[in-house]
Each structure stands twice: as structure tokens, then as C-alpha cells.
Amino acid sequence: MGKALKVILVIIILGLNLYIIKNNIGILSSRININSAPCEKVITYTLGSVDGKFGISNDEFLSAINDAEKIWEDGIGRDLFEYSENGKLKINLVYDVRQETTSKLEDLGLDVKNSKASYDLIQAKYNTLKSEYDSELTSLNTSINNLKIQQDKYTKDVQYWNLKGGATPDAYNSLEKQRQYLNSQSSSINQAQNNLNAKVDNLNALVSTLNNMAKSLNLSVGEYNTVGDKLPSSFEDGLYESSSEGEQKIDIYQFDDYNALVRVLSHELGHAIGLEHSQNQNSIMYPISTESNRVLTKEDILTLKDFCSSVDK
């Protein structure tokens, strides 16, 4: 028998986390206008942070804000907003799960429209992707369990030969082949896990869209549950916040194109003035952005005039 070869115990570390958890804590804020006299003073605004992932420049963002403010100013015939480097209202472009969801839908080749036909199309895509996900998840779990069994056997074999002072050349070669096979299987499982995580993200993008569309269209359907992680079932494209200390900001999270950006900016600027939500689906102040509407409705104008006490109806 040849010289005994010392076996090095190899510990294979598997990445077995199936899901990427995205914790998104919604911030509830009261939309309170801190100005003592509504519309009496022009609201000065400035740019805050502008995330480059949106692919628009500061100048383009400023142009969209300017178009949004003109919607209100042209409707009432007076200046309401003004850009200033030291403006009190900070307007930010924040890339988070909301825009990520929109981008993923585009990657899936889905053009989301606020209609029942669009809802049915997205639902069909969800059902297909969910079926694929369930099948791949079952296969992945089976592979993980099998690998654990083989890994346990390999570890016991290594420990056996180490206790004997070393393995024979044949035993060493056999163990080395097992080690290489386990590493190969581990890599395959990690790749399968990454592919599954991508499906999780796409599924949750579809879930958020379906739930929001169902609410917007008043459909009598059940709410879909997210897969693997928790995304908000409903979210806003933008958010206006004001504090008792006088700090004001607008965060824009999502838009499909330039017109949609102007639309969500105009909605949040309405909150900055002090306006509340409207139940008219065509209104700038309707809580769900269903259209890229850039014109005030009669209701918007009357509400604004009523709110601005110095303007006659």
C-alpha cells in the first residue's frame, strides 16, 4: 500500500436563501399647508437629490417642474411657485421599488394602460410566470435537499479517513471527485437561486400593478399576495411632506414618461399649495394617476379659487 495521503476537510458553504427581502416602510404624512394665508405668498422651491438611475438631467427635471407649476398658474392666472436656490420646498427624484417595478414591467414587454383589457393581459402574464416559479422552486428545493444529503455523506467519509490517519490514494481520489461534484452542484444551485430571485422580483412587480389597477378600475377581484418578500400592495408615484418646523419636500418615486412626470409633479404641487384629494378621476388631485393629464378640470380650478381666499370665483 502506498503512502497515506492526508485529506483536508472541505466545508462547502451553500447560499440557501431563496428570497431577497426588500423592507419598504411606508411613511404616513399629513398633507398640511403651513402657510398661514393660502396662496398669499409664492412658494419657493429648489432641487434636492436627483437620482441618476432615472436617466434625466437636473435641467430636464427642472423643466418638468416648471411645466407642472404652469398648470396651476395658468389655470388661476397668478404666480404660485418660483424657483430659488434656497427655496423652502425641496423637490427630490428618488429611485426606489416603485420605479424599479415600472422598469421591470417594461422589461417584460408590458405596456400598462388603465383598462380591463390591460389588466387581463397582465394577469395572464402573472399566471404564466407564477406557474414557472412554483415549478422551479420545487425543483430547487429538491436539489438543495439532495445536495445536503450528499454533503453530509462526504463530510462523514472525510472524517472517517482523517481518524485513520489518512486516506489511501484510491480513497483520496474518490473523495476529491466528490468534492468537485459537490462544488459544481453548489454553483448550479446558486445560479438557479439567482434565476428564481429574478422571477420573484418580476412577479411582485406584476402583483403591485394588478392590485393598483383593480382599485383604480373598481374591479371585484381578490388581492394578489407578493411572493417571497413584502412589497406594498399600493403605493404613490410621489409624496408631499411638511413638518411643524417648516420643512417641506416632494419626493417623486415613479413615472413612465415626461408627461407622466409632469402629471405627478403637478399633483404634489397641489398638495404643497394645501389642496386635498379629489374624487374626480380626471382631476389633477385624483389620488391615483390614471392619465397623463396636464390640464386642470373645472373642479380643480374652482377648488383652487375657493382655497385661495384672495381670488374671486
C-alpha positions, -999 to 999 in steps of 0.1 A, spaced: 0 0 0 14 34 -9 20 63 14 -12 75 31 -24 109 19 -38 134 44 -74 145 35 -83 181 40 -118 185 53 -136 208 29 -167 227 41 -189 237 13 -210 268 21 -243 269 2 -262 301 -3 -296 288 5 -316 320 10 -343 318 -16 -356 353 -14 -343 388 -15 -362 407 12 -370 443 5 -382 461 35 -401 491 25 -416 511 53 -443 534 42 -442 569 57 -476 584 66 -476 621 65 -504 647 69 -507 670 40 -509 702 59 -501 735 43 -480 755 67 -487 789 51 -509 810 73 -526 826 43 -531 802 14 -518 815 -20 -508 848 -4 -471 842 -8 -453 825 -37 -439 791 -27 -402 790 -35 -387 756 -44 -353 741 -52 -339 708 -63 -329 683 -37 -314 650 -46 -319 637 -82 -311 600 -86 -293 594 -119 -309 560 -123 -339 577 -139 -318 589 -168 -328 625 -167 -306 656 -160 -312 683 -134 -322 707 -162 -348 682 -176 -362 677 -141 -364 715 -136 -382 718 -169 -408 692 -158 -413 711 -125 -417 743 -144 -443 727 -167 -461 714 -136 -462 747 -119 -476 764 -150 -506 740 -149 -517 756 -117 -506 792 -125 -522 792 -160 -554 778 -145 -558 805 -119 -539 834 -137 -513 841 -110 -479 831 -98 -479 804 -72 -444 789 -74 -409 802 -80 -375 785 -83 -348 796 -59 -315 781 -50 -326 785 -13 -362 775 -19 -382 762 11 -397 734 -8 -372 707 -18 -381 685 -47 -364 652 -50 -362 624 -76 -359 592 -55 -353 558 -73 -368 530 -52 -390 499 -56 -417 520 -73 -397 529 -103 -380 496 -102 -414 480 -106 -422 502 -136 -388 493 -152 -394 456 -147 -428 458 -164 -411 474 -194 -385 446 -194 -414 421 -195 -427 439 -226 -459 451 -208 -474 485 -217 -497 492 -188 -529 511 -195 -557 517 -171 -582 494 -187 -597 460 -181 -581 446 -212 -546 457 -199 -555 441 -165 -564 408 -181 -531 408 -201 -510 414 -170 -530 388 -151 -523 362 -178 -486 371 -177 -486 367 -139 -503 333 -140 -477 320 -165 -448 334 -145 -462 321 -112 -466 286 -127 -429 287 -138 -418 300 -104 -437 272 -85 -421 245 -107 -386 259 -104 -390 264 -66 -400 228 -62 -370 217 -83 -346 239 -64 -358 227 -30 -353 191 -42 -318 199 -54 -309 216 -21 -321 186 -1 -302 161 -23 -271 182 -20 -273 183 18 -276 145 19 -245 141 -4 -226 168 16 -233 150 49 -220 117 34 -189 134 21 -182 150 54 -186 117 73 -162 99 48 -136 126 52 -138 124 90 -135 86 88 -103 87 68 -88 115 89 -94 95 121 -75 67 104 -45 90 98 -51 95 61 -68 80 31 -54 56 5 -47 70 -29 -79 55 -43 -100 68 -14 -84 102 -17 -91 104 -55 -127 93 -48 -132 120 -22 -117 146 -45 -141 137 -72 -170 140 -47 -157 174 -36 -155 187 -71 -190 173 -78 -205 190 -47 -189 223 -56 -203 220 -91 -238 212 -78 -235 241 -53 -227 265 -82 -257 252 -102 -279 257 -72 -267 293 -67 -274 301 -103 -309 285 -101 -314 306 -70 -304 338 -88 -328 330 -116 -356 324 -91 -349 357 -74 -353 375 -107 -387 358 -111 -396 369 -76 -389 405 -85 -409 403 -117 -438 385 -100 -440 412 -73 -439 439 -99 -469 423 -115 -487 419 -81 -483 456 -73 -496 466 -107 -526 442 -106 -536 453 -71 -534 490 -80 -553 485 -113 -580 466 -95 -585 495 -71 -584 521 -99 -609 502 -121 -631 492 -91 -628 455 -101 -644 429 -78 -613 407 -76 -592 393 -48 -559 410 -39 -528 392 -50 -501 383 -25 -464 391 -30 -440 362 -35 -410 357 -13 -409 392 1 -432 421 10 -438 449 -13 -466 475 -7 -498 465 -24 -505 501 -31 -481 530 -35 -479 565 -46 -460 579 -75 -450 609 -53 -453 622 -18 -455 657 -4 -445 662 33 -444 692 56 -433 694 92 -441 716 121 -406 731 118 -415 744 84 -396 719 63 -413 709 31 -404 684 4 -417 665 -25 -403 630 -34 -411 617 -68 -407 579 -70 -422 568 -103 -432 579 -138 -435 563 -172 -425 593 -194 -421 630 -194 -459 637 -194 -464 614 -165 -436 631 -146 -453 665 -151 -486 650 -140 -473 636 -107 -453 668 -101 -485 689 -106 -504 666 -82 -478 670 -54 -475 708 -61 -512 709 -55 -506 693 -20 -479 719 -14 -505 746 -20 -527 729 5 -552 711 -16 -566 677 -7 -575 647 -29 -604 649 -54 -628 620 -62 -630 631 -98 -608 606 -118 -600 634 -144 -588 658 -117 -551 666 -111 -558 659 -75 -572 624 -80 -552 601 -57 -544 575 -85 -525 587 -116 -546 571 -143 -539 595 -171 -511 618 -181 -535 647 -177 -518 681 -179 -549 703 -178 -569 714 -147 -605 704 -146 -632 729 -137 -633 713 -103 -596 718 -98 -599 755 -107 -629 761 -85 -613 742 -56 -581 763 -60 -600 796 -62 -621 786 -32 -589 777 -13 -571 809 -23 -593 834 -4 -578 864 -22 -591 852 -56 -626 858 -67 -647 829 -80 
